[in-house]
């Protein structure tokens, strides 16, 4: 089982980032958002001072860095990001900091999931004004197996920055990997109890594609992979028709989303509103999802509760 000290460290990092950032003698690591901060803390334990740029309950999709955030980047030895175009603001922030921290892409080696919602009517990937295509789902942490890849990348990066702690990082990563294997099996067993016809839900935005692929649930969302994308009236009407046609039993809100749209969908279809799901952010230590593993367990409990026949 993972060293409880690591989990407590991660929760403390989320609760008091400013104090930890000034801890003497520790490797200073800045993670882009809370889920990564928790993973870094679980691997690094008390050798690190880890902080999250986007704090508990924050939405990294729409995050707007403040001038003080550039200093946080400049003060960090390592900056850990998700990658897969999740942190569109990070490159500009690093440039504004005037520093050259080592940037670790936690998702390196994950097989990206193509996102059909970011294709045009002809099936071509949409491009931004610079001609770049971002038609990929960045939420790879929604699969516990993918997070094993994240953890391996984090452990190797920490060992390179702090060779004296390499054995600690490797041991913690192995222990956390065992926790992830148990979590993966737990989620699969929970989904297996659900009738096949009831393994469909509606969520606020499409953050659960990797979860769906890994565990066999179908998630339908009126938005794309970014919570910054507003669903059109046509999108909402399509979802309402689909719920009625396919008899989808439940709709779920997310902790980073405006609930009004989903409440309207539930009212018009009679679908049950399930408990809040956590997609892109952890809670404070006293909340229901203070760590990655707690978040995933919370989500599968809420899903099975609402979908059970």
C-alpha positions in Angstrom: 0.0 0.0 0.0 1.2 3.5 -0.7 2.9 5.2 2.1 0.3 7.3 3.9 2.9 9.9 4.5 3.0 10.6 0.8 -0.8 11.2 0.6 -0.7 13.5 3.6 2.2 15.4 2.0 0.1 15.8 -1.2 -2.9 17.1 0.7 -0.7 19.6 2.6 0.8 20.8 -0.6 -2.6 21.6 -2.0 -3.7 23.3 1.2 -0.7 25.5 1.8 1.2 26.1 -1.4 2.9 29.3 -0.4 4.5 27.9 2.8 5.7 24.8 1.1 7.2 26.7 -1.7 9.6 28.3 0.8 10.6 25.0 2.6 14.4 25.0 2.9 16.4 22.0 1.6 13.6 20.6 -0.5 13.3 20.2 -4.3 10.9 22.9 -5.5 8.3 21.5 -7.9 5.5 23.4 -9.5 2.6 21.3 -11.0 0.1 22.9 -13.4 -3.0 21.6 -11.5 -4.0 19.7 -8.4 -4.1 16.2 -9.8 -0.5 16.4 -11.0 0.5 18.0 -7.6 -0.9 15.0 -5.8 0.9 12.5 -8.1 4.2 14.4 -7.7 3.7 14.5 -3.9 3.0 10.8 -3.8 6.2 10.0 -5.6 8.4 12.6 -3.9 7.2 12.4 -0.4 8.9 14.8 2.1 11.9 15.4 -0.2 9.8 17.9 -2.2 8.0 21.2 -1.9 5.3 20.8 -4.4 2.6 23.4 -5.3 -0.2 23.5 -7.8 -0.5 26.5 -10.2 -4.3 26.0 -10.4 -5.6 25.2 -7.0 -8.4 23.0 -5.6 -11.7 23.5 -7.4 -10.0 25.5 -10.2 -10.5 25.1 -13.9 -7.2 24.8 -15.8 -9.0 25.2 -19.1 -9.8 28.8 -18.4 -7.0 29.7 -16.0 -5.6 33.2 -16.4 -2.1 33.5 -14.8 -1.4 36.6 -12.7 1.9 38.4 -12.7 2.9 36.7 -9.5 2.6 33.3 -11.1 5.6 34.1 -13.3 7.7 34.3 -10.1 6.3 30.9 -9.0 7.6 29.5 -12.3 11.0 31.2 -11.9 11.3 29.8 -8.3 10.7 26.2 -9.4 13.4 23.6 -10.2 10.9 21.5 -12.0 7.6 22.4 -13.7 5.3 19.4 -14.3 2.6 19.7 -16.9 0.0 17.3 -18.3 0.7 18.1 -21.9 -1.7 17.1 -24.7 -2.5 20.8 -25.1 -4.2 21.0 -21.7 -2.3 24.0 -20.4 -2.5 26.4 -23.3 -1.3 29.2 -21.0 1.9 27.6 -19.7 4.2 28.3 -22.6 3.5 32.0 -22.3 3.8 32.0 -18.6 7.3 30.3 -18.7 8.4 32.9 -21.3 7.1 35.7 -19.1 9.0 34.3 -16.1 12.3 34.8 -17.8 13.5 31.5 -16.4 14.3 28.2 -17.9 13.0 25.6 -15.5 13.0 21.9 -16.6 9.5 21.1 -17.9 8.3 17.6 -17.4 5.4 16.4 -19.5 3.7 13.8 -17.3 1.6 12.3 -20.2 4.6 11.5 -22.4 4.2 7.9 -23.6 0.4 7.9 -23.2 -1.5 6.9 -26.3 -3.6 10.1 -27.0 -7.3 9.7 -27.5 -8.6 11.4 -30.6 -11.5 13.7 -29.9 -14.2 13.7 -32.6 -15.8 16.8 -31.1 -12.8 18.8 -32.4 -13.3 17.8 -36.0 -15.1 19.9 -38.6 -18.1 18.7 -40.6 -15.8 17.0 -43.1 -14.0 15.0 -40.5 -10.9 17.2 -40.6 -9.2 18.2 -37.4 -10.0 21.8 -36.5 -7.1 24.2 -36.4 -6.4 27.3 -34.3 -5.5 30.7 -35.8 -1.8 29.6 -35.9 -2.7 26.5 -38.0 -2.1 24.0 -35.2 -4.5 21.1 -34.6 -5.5 20.3 -31.0 -8.0 17.6 -31.8 -6.8 15.4 -28.9 -8.4 14.7 -25.5 -6.0 15.9 -22.8 -7.8 14.2 -19.9 -5.6 11.0 -19.9 -5.5 10.8 -16.1 -9.0 9.5 -16.2 -7.5 6.0 -16.8 -5.6 4.6 -13.8 -3.3 2.7 -16.3 -2.4 6.0 -17.9 -1.5 7.4 -14.5 1.0 4.6 -14.0 2.8 6.2 -17.1 2.5 9.6 -15.5 4.1 8.3 -12.3 7.0 6.7 -14.1 7.7 9.9 -15.9 7.5 11.9 -12.7 9.8 9.5 -10.8 12.5 9.6 -13.5 12.3 13.4 -13.7 12.7 13.7 -9.9 15.6 11.3 -9.9 17.4 13.3 -12.6 16.9 16.5 -10.6 17.8 14.9 -7.2 19.9 11.8 -7.8 20.3 11.3 -4.0 16.6 10.7 -3.8 16.4 8.3 -6.8 15.9 5.2 -4.7 13.1 6.9 -2.7 11.3 8.0 -5.8 11.6 4.6 -7.4 10.2 2.9 -4.3 7.3 5.3 -3.9 6.5 5.0 -7.6 6.4 1.2 -7.4 4.2 1.4 -4.3 1.8 3.9 -5.9 1.7 1.7 -9.0 0.3 -1.1 -6.9 -2.3 1.3 -5.5 -3.2 2.2 -9.1 -3.5 -1.5 -10.1 -5.9 -2.1 -7.2 -7.9 1.0 -8.1 -8.1 -0.1 -11.7 -9.5 -3.5 -10.7 -11.9 -1.9 -8.2 -13.4 0.3 -11.0 -13.7 -2.6 -13.4 -15.5 -4.7 -10.8 -17.9 -1.8 -10.0 -18.8 -1.3 -13.7 -19.3 -5.1 -14.1 -22.2 -4.9 -11.6 -24.1 -2.5 -13.9 -26.6 -3.7 -16.5 -25.2 -3.1 -20.0 -28.1 -1.0 -21.0 -27.6 1.4 -18.1 -23.9 2.1 -18.7 -24.6 5.5 -20.2 -24.5 8.9 -18.6 -24.5 12.6 -19.6 -21.8 14.9 -18.1 -21.2 18.6 -18.3 -18.1 18.5 -20.6 -16.3 15.6 -22.3 -13.6 14.9 -19.7 -14.2 11.2 -19.3 -13.3 9.7 -22.7 -10.3 7.8 -21.3 -12.4 6.6 -18.5 -15.1 5.4 -21.0 -12.5 3.6 -23.1 -10.8 1.9 -20.2 -13.9 0.9 -18.2 -16.8 0.5 -20.6 -19.1 3.3 -19.7 -20.5 5.7 -22.4 -20.3 9.4 -21.5 -22.2 12.0 -23.6 -21.5 15.7 -23.2 -23.1 18.8 -24.7 -19.6 20.4 -24.7 -16.3 19.4 -26.1 -13.2 18.5 -24.1 -12.7 22.0 -22.8 -15.0 23.6 -20.3 -14.3 26.8 -22.1 -16.4 25.7 -25.0 -20.0 26.7 -24.8 -22.6 24.2 -25.9 -25.1 25.6 -28.5 -28.8 25.3 -28.2 -28.6 22.7 -31.0 -26.1 20.6 -29.0 -28.4 20.7 -26.0 -31.5 19.7 -28.0 -29.5 16.8 -29.5 -28.6 15.6 -26.0 -32.2 15.8 -24.9 -33.4 13.8 -27.9 -30.6 11.2 -27.2 -31.5 10.8 -23.6 -35.2 10.2 -24.4 -34.4 7.8 -27.3 -31.8 5.8 -25.5 -33.4 6.1 -22.0 -30.2 7.3 -20.5 -30.8 7.1 -16.7 -28.6 9.9 -15.2 -26.9 13.2 -15.8 -23.9 14.3 -13.8 -22.6 17.7 -12.8 -18.9 18.4 -12.5 -17.1 20.3 -9.8 -15.8 22.9 -12.2 -19.0 23.5 -14.2 -22.1 25.7 -14.1 -24.9 23.4 -13.2 -27.8 25.3 -14.9 -27.5 23.6 -18.3 -27.5 20.1 -16.9 -30.4 20.9 -14.6 -32.4 22.0 -17.6 -31.5 18.8 -19.4 -32.6 16.7 -16.4 -35.9 18.6 -16.1 -36.8 18.1 -19.7 -35.9 14.4 -19.8 -36.7 13.1 -16.3 -33.1 11.8 -16.1 -31.8 11.6 -12.5 -29.2 14.1 -11.5 -26.3 12.1 -9.9 -23.8 13.4 -7.5 -21.0 15.7 -8.6 -18.1 14.1 -10.5 -14.6 15.4 -10.3 -12.8 15.6 -13.6 -10.0 18.3 -13.8 -9.5 19.3 -10.1 -9.2 17.9 -6.7 -10.8 19.3 -3.6 -9.2 20.8 -0.5 -8.1 18.1 2.0 -11.4 18.1 3.9 -13.4 17.5 0.7 -14.5 14.3 -0.9 -11.7 14.1 -3.5 -8.4 15.4 -1.9 -6.2 12.9 -3.8 -6.3 11.3 -7.2 -7.2 7.9 -5.9 -10.0 9.4 -3.6 -11.3 11.3 -6.7 -11.5 8.1 -8.8 -13.2 6.2 -6.0 -15.7 9.0 -5.4 -16.6 9.1 -9.1 -17.1 5.4 -9.5 -19.3 5.3 -6.3 -21.5 8.1 -7.6 -21.7 6.5 -11.0 -22.7 3.1 -9.8 -25.2 4.5 -7.3 -27.0 6.4 -10.0 -26.8 3.7 -12.7 -27.7 0.6 -10.7 -31.0 -0.9 -11.7 
